[in-house]
Amino acid sequence: MAGPAPPRPVRPGDGFTVTAGCDKRFATCGRKFANSLNFQGFPHMPGNDFVVRHAPGSGPGLDGGSLFR
């Protein structure tokens, strides 16, 4: 994978920093670095869309009000 081109040609004596470019995804860890065994993230956790969706069967009567009316 090639990164962006340098802003100007690199000349002898120039200093620069090279970074591997980890995007913190499980797929990249395995494909780019062959290191999925040591991945320390949580690749199988549900995302925000799962967490904030309505519960199945949440219809009339489940409006957050009192169950003792």
DOROBA-620313 format. One record per residue (C-alpha): residue number from 1; residue in three letters; x, y, z. Coordinates in Angstrom, 1 decimal. Example, Ala and Ser with C-alpha at 12.3 -4.5 7.8 and 13.67 -1.06 7.14 Angstrom:
residues 2
<atom><seq>1</seq><type>ala</type><u>12.3</u><v>-4.5</v><w>7.8</w></atom>
<atom><seq>2</seq><type>ser</type><u>13.7</u><v>-1.1</v><w>7.1</w></atom>
//
This chain:
residues 69
<atom><seq>1</seq><type>met</type><u>0.0</u><v>0.0</v><w>0.0</w></atom>
<atom><seq>2</seq><type>ala</type><u>1.5</u><v>3.3</v><w>-1.0</w></atom>
<atom><seq>3</seq><type>gly</type><u>0.8</u><v>6.4</v><w>1.0</w></atom>
<atom><seq>4</seq><type>pro</type><u>0.5</u><v>10.0</v><w>-0.1</w></atom>
<atom><seq>5</seq><type>ala</type><u>3.4</u><v>11.5</v><w>-2.1</w></atom>
<atom><seq>6</seq><type>pro</type><u>5.8</u><v>13.8</v><w>-0.2</w></atom>
<atom><seq>7</seq><type>pro</type><u>5.1</u><v>17.5</v><w>-0.6</w></atom>
<atom><seq>8</seq><type>arg</type><u>8.5</u><v>17.9</v><w>-2.3</w></atom>
<atom><seq>9</seq><type>pro</type><u>11.3</u><v>15.5</v><w>-3.5</w></atom>
<atom><seq>10</seq><type>val</type><u>13.3</u><v>13.9</v><w>-0.7</w></atom>
<atom><seq>11</seq><type>arg</type><u>17.0</u><v>14.9</v><w>-0.8</w></atom>
<atom><seq>12</seq><type>pro</type><u>20.0</u><v>13.5</v><w>1.0</w></atom>
<atom><seq>13</seq><type>gly</type><u>20.1</u><v>14.8</v><w>4.5</w></atom>
<atom><seq>14</seq><type>asp</type><u>16.3</u><v>15.4</v><w>4.8</w></atom>
<atom><seq>15</seq><type>gly</type><u>14.7</u><v>14.1</v><w>8.0</w></atom>
<atom><seq>16</seq><type>phe</type><u>11.3</u><v>12.4</v><w>8.0</w></atom>
<atom><seq>17</seq><type>thr</type><u>9.2</u><v>10.0</v><w>10.0</w></atom>
<atom><seq>18</seq><type>val</type><u>7.7</u><v>6.8</v><w>8.7</w></atom>
<atom><seq>19</seq><type>thr</type><u>4.5</u><v>5.6</v><w>10.3</w></atom>
<atom><seq>20</seq><type>ala</type><u>2.9</u><v>2.1</v><w>9.7</w></atom>
<atom><seq>21</seq><type>gly</type><u>-0.6</u><v>3.5</v><w>9.6</w></atom>
<atom><seq>22</seq><type>cys</type><u>-2.7</u><v>1.4</v><w>11.9</w></atom>
<atom><seq>23</seq><type>asp</type><u>-6.4</u><v>2.3</v><w>11.6</w></atom>
<atom><seq>24</seq><type>lys</type><u>-7.3</u><v>0.1</v><w>14.6</w></atom>
<atom><seq>25</seq><type>arg</type><u>-9.5</u><v>-2.4</v><w>12.7</w></atom>
<atom><seq>26</seq><type>phe</type><u>-9.2</u><v>-6.1</v><w>13.1</w></atom>
<atom><seq>27</seq><type>ala</type><u>-9.2</u><v>-6.7</v><w>9.3</w></atom>
<atom><seq>28</seq><type>thr</type><u>-6.2</u><v>-4.3</v><w>8.8</w></atom>
<atom><seq>29</seq><type>cys</type><u>-4.3</u><v>-5.9</v><w>11.7</w></atom>
<atom><seq>30</seq><type>gly</type><u>-4.5</u><v>-9.3</v><w>10.1</w></atom>
<atom><seq>31</seq><type>arg</type><u>-4.1</u><v>-8.3</v><w>6.4</w></atom>
<atom><seq>32</seq><type>lys</type><u>-1.5</u><v>-5.6</v><w>6.7</w></atom>
<atom><seq>33</seq><type>phe</type><u>0.5</u><v>-6.7</v><w>9.7</w></atom>
<atom><seq>34</seq><type>ala</type><u>-0.3</u><v>-10.4</v><w>9.9</w></atom>
<atom><seq>35</seq><type>asn</type><u>-0.9</u><v>-9.9</v><w>13.6</w></atom>
<atom><seq>36</seq><type>ser</type><u>-4.6</u><v>-10.7</v><w>14.3</w></atom>
<atom><seq>37</seq><type>leu</type><u>-3.7</u><v>-13.1</v><w>17.1</w></atom>
<atom><seq>38</seq><type>asn</type><u>-2.4</u><v>-10.1</v><w>19.1</w></atom>
<atom><seq>39</seq><type>phe</type><u>-5.2</u><v>-7.7</v><w>18.3</w></atom>
<atom><seq>40</seq><type>gln</type><u>-6.3</u><v>-6.1</v><w>21.5</w></atom>
<atom><seq>41</seq><type>gly</type><u>-9.5</u><v>-4.4</v><w>20.4</w></atom>
<atom><seq>42</seq><type>phe</type><u>-13.1</u><v>-5.6</v><w>20.4</w></atom>
<atom><seq>43</seq><type>pro</type><u>-13.9</u><v>-6.4</v><w>16.8</w></atom>
<atom><seq>44</seq><type>his</type><u>-17.2</u><v>-8.2</v><w>17.5</w></atom>
<atom><seq>45</seq><type>met</type><u>-18.9</u><v>-5.7</v><w>19.7</w></atom>
<atom><seq>46</seq><type>pro</type><u>-22.1</u><v>-4.3</v><w>18.3</w></atom>
<atom><seq>47</seq><type>gly</type><u>-21.9</u><v>-0.7</v><w>17.1</w></atom>
<atom><seq>48</seq><type>asn</type><u>-23.9</u><v>2.3</v><w>18.2</w></atom>
<atom><seq>49</seq><type>asp</type><u>-26.7</u><v>1.6</v><w>15.7</w></atom>
<atom><seq>50</seq><type>phe</type><u>-27.4</u><v>-1.7</v><w>17.5</w></atom>
<atom><seq>51</seq><type>val</type><u>-27.2</u><v>-0.2</v><w>21.0</w></atom>
<atom><seq>52</seq><type>val</type><u>-29.7</u><v>2.6</v><w>20.3</w></atom>
<atom><seq>53</seq><type>arg</type><u>-32.3</u><v>0.8</v><w>18.2</w></atom>
<atom><seq>54</seq><type>his</type><u>-35.7</u><v>-0.1</v><w>19.6</w></atom>
<atom><seq>55</seq><type>ala</type><u>-36.1</u><v>-3.4</v><w>21.4</w></atom>
<atom><seq>56</seq><type>pro</type><u>-37.9</u><v>-6.1</v><w>19.5</w></atom>
<atom><seq>57</seq><type>gly</type><u>-41.6</u><v>-6.1</v><w>20.4</w></atom>
<atom><seq>58</seq><type>ser</type><u>-41.5</u><v>-2.6</v><w>21.9</w></atom>
<atom><seq>59</seq><type>gly</type><u>-44.9</u><v>-1.4</v><w>20.8</w></atom>
<atom><seq>60</seq><type>pro</type><u>-47.8</u><v>0.2</v><w>22.5</w></atom>
<atom><seq>61</seq><type>gly</type><u>-47.6</u><v>0.1</v><w>26.3</w></atom>
<atom><seq>62</seq><type>leu</type><u>-43.9</u><v>0.2</v><w>26.5</w></atom>
<atom><seq>63</seq><type>asp</type><u>-43.6</u><v>4.0</v><w>26.5</w></atom>
<atom><seq>64</seq><type>gly</type><u>-41.5</u><v>4.3</v><w>29.7</w></atom>
<atom><seq>65</seq><type>gly</type><u>-44.6</u><v>5.2</v><w>31.8</w></atom>
<atom><seq>66</seq><type>ser</type><u>-45.8</u><v>3.3</v><w>34.9</w></atom>
<atom><seq>67</seq><type>leu</type><u>-46.9</u><v>-0.3</v><w>34.5</w></atom>
<atom><seq>68</seq><type>phe</type><u>-49.4</u><v>0.2</v><w>37.3</w></atom>
<atom><seq>69</seq><type>arg</type><u>-52.1</u><v>2.5</v><w>35.9</w></atom>
//
